[in-house]
């Protein structure tokens, strides 16, 4: 029972920062706008490729990212500080601006790979958070949290029209700003832990 409760606690601690980093609610308005002119079949193709691309990139990075860092001589403390600064920059930019530039892409099924699959879902924030969580909670817990988050993204995109009808694009963007603020707080925590490790 203690083992199961420990796994659940670690899973939740890994799931929440990754959910904040992947920000499915904030991406919904962009996904909805990009796929607005597509028929049902094209939307299914975009949904499939977006989640598949994000899954392939995140899982590959989770598996080999640490080996690359070891080969380059990068320590965990180095990555905590650098990753925290990157996340903080992303959060600040997202709070101040919107991602309207993504809406200028051509409405073809290929947008499921770029920009939706990456960098919108599997972006720098998600990749940075993955390695940090793997160091804190282990590969199995982090992979489980990642897979559940990918399912959440899939469900959010699948129900994007209903969600937009319910809360509106401005509502979704407002939620996105709050999530970005949480991401900024997580980034500061990462920087603090990195500095403490160096000291």
C-alpha positions in Angstrom: 0.0 0.0 0.0 2.9 2.4 0.9 4.5 1.6 -2.4 1.3 2.3 -4.4 0.6 5.6 -2.5 4.2 6.7 -3.0 3.9 6.1 -6.7 0.7 8.0 -6.9 2.1 10.9 -5.0 5.2 11.0 -7.2 3.0 10.7 -10.3 0.9 13.7 -9.3 4.0 15.7 -8.5 5.3 14.9 -12.0 2.0 15.2 -13.8 1.2 18.8 -12.6 4.4 20.5 -13.8 4.3 18.7 -17.1 0.7 19.6 -17.6 1.6 23.2 -16.9 4.5 23.0 -19.4 2.5 21.4 -22.1 -0.5 23.7 -21.5 -3.2 21.9 -23.4 -5.9 24.5 -22.6 -3.8 27.3 -23.8 -3.0 25.5 -27.1 -6.7 24.8 -27.8 -7.5 28.2 -29.4 -4.5 27.9 -31.7 -5.4 24.3 -32.7 -9.0 25.3 -33.2 -8.1 28.3 -35.4 -5.6 26.3 -37.5 -8.1 23.5 -38.2 -11.2 25.6 -38.5 -11.3 25.3 -42.3 -10.8 21.6 -42.4 -13.3 18.8 -42.8 -13.7 16.0 -40.2 -11.3 13.6 -41.9 -8.5 16.3 -42.2 -9.0 17.2 -38.5 -8.6 13.5 -37.5 -5.4 13.3 -39.5 -4.1 16.5 -37.9 -5.0 15.2 -34.4 -3.3 11.9 -35.1 0.0 13.4 -36.3 0.1 16.1 -33.7 -0.1 13.7 -30.8 2.1 11.1 -32.5 4.8 13.7 -33.2 4.7 15.1 -29.7 4.9 11.6 -28.3 7.9 10.6 -30.4 9.8 13.7 -29.6 9.1 13.7 -25.9 9.8 10.0 -25.3 13.0 10.1 -27.4 14.2 13.1 -25.5 13.3 11.5 -22.2 15.3 8.4 -23.1 18.5 9.9 -24.6 18.5 13.5 -23.4 20.4 12.6 -20.2 23.1 10.6 -22.2 23.6 13.6 -24.4 24.1 15.8 -21.4 26.6 13.4 -19.8 28.5 13.3 -23.1 28.7 17.1 -23.1 29.7 17.3 -19.4 26.5 19.1 -18.3 25.6 18.6 -14.7 22.1 18.4 -13.2 22.6 21.8 -11.5 23.7 23.3 -14.8 20.6 22.0 -16.5 18.3 23.2 -13.6 19.6 26.7 -13.9 19.6 26.8 -17.7 16.3 25.0 -18.0 14.7 27.3 -15.4 15.9 30.4 -17.3 14.5 29.0 -20.5 11.1 28.2 -18.9 11.0 31.6 -17.2 11.6 33.3 -20.6 8.9 31.3 -22.3 6.5 32.0 -19.5 7.2 35.8 -19.6 6.8 35.9 -23.4 3.6 33.9 -23.2 2.1 36.2 -20.5 3.0 39.4 -22.4 2.1 38.2 -25.9 -0.1 35.7 -27.6 0.9 33.0 -30.1 -1.1 34.5 -33.0 1.8 34.0 -35.3 1.0 30.3 -35.5 -2.4 31.1 -37.1 -0.7 32.2 -40.3 0.3 28.6 -41.3 -1.4 27.0 -44.2 -4.5 24.8 -43.2 -3.1 21.4 -44.4 -2.9 18.1 -42.5 0.9 18.6 -42.2 0.3 21.2 -39.5 -0.2 18.3 -37.2 3.6 17.8 -37.2 4.7 21.5 -37.3 3.7 23.7 -35.5 1.1 21.7 -33.5 3.1 18.5 -32.6 6.2 20.6 -32.1 6.8 23.2 -30.8 3.3 23.8 -29.5 3.0 20.5 -27.6 6.5 19.2 -27.5 8.3 22.5 -27.0 11.2 23.7 -25.0 9.2 23.9 -21.8 7.9 20.3 -22.0 11.3 18.9 -22.9 13.1 20.8 -20.2 10.5 19.8 -17.6 10.7 16.1 -18.7 14.4 15.9 -17.8 14.0 17.7 -14.6 11.1 15.4 -13.5 13.1 12.3 -14.6 15.9 13.4 -12.2 13.5 14.0 -9.4 11.0 11.1 -9.7 12.6 8.6 -12.0 12.0 7.4 -15.5 8.9 5.3 -14.9 7.0 7.9 -13.0 7.9 10.6 -15.5 7.0 8.4 -18.5 3.6 7.6 -16.9 2.9 11.3 -16.3 3.9 12.1 -19.9 1.6 9.5 -21.4 -1.3 10.7 -19.3 -0.6 14.3 -20.3 -0.5 13.3 -24.0 -3.9 11.6 -23.5 -5.2 14.9 -22.0 -3.9 16.8 -25.0 -5.6 14.4 -27.4 -8.9 14.7 -25.5 -8.6 18.5 -25.3 -8.0 18.7 -29.1 -10.8 16.2 -29.8 -13.2 18.3 -27.8 -11.7 21.7 -28.8 -14.9 22.9 -30.6 -17.1 22.2 -27.6 -14.5 23.7 -25.2 -14.3 26.9 -27.3 -18.1 27.1 -27.5 -18.3 26.8 -23.7 -15.5 29.1 -22.5 -14.7 31.1 -25.7 -11.3 31.8 -27.2 -10.7 34.7 -24.8 -11.5 32.4 -21.9 -9.0 29.8 -23.1 -6.4 32.5 -23.6 -7.1 33.8 -20.1 -6.6 30.3 -18.6 -3.4 30.1 -20.6 -2.0 33.2 -18.9 -2.7 31.8 -15.5 -0.9 28.6 -16.5 2.0 30.6 -17.8 2.3 32.3 -14.4 2.5 28.9 -12.7 5.1 27.9 -15.2 7.1 31.0 -14.2 6.9 29.9 -10.6 8.1 26.4 -11.5 11.0 28.0 -13.4 12.1 30.0 -10.4 12.0 26.9 -8.3 14.2 25.1 -10.8 16.7 27.9 -10.8 16.7 28.0 -7.0 17.4 24.3 -6.7 20.2 24.5 -9.3 21.9 27.3 -7.4 21.5 25.4 -4.1 23.1 22.3 -5.7 26.1 24.4 -6.9 26.6 25.9 -3.5 
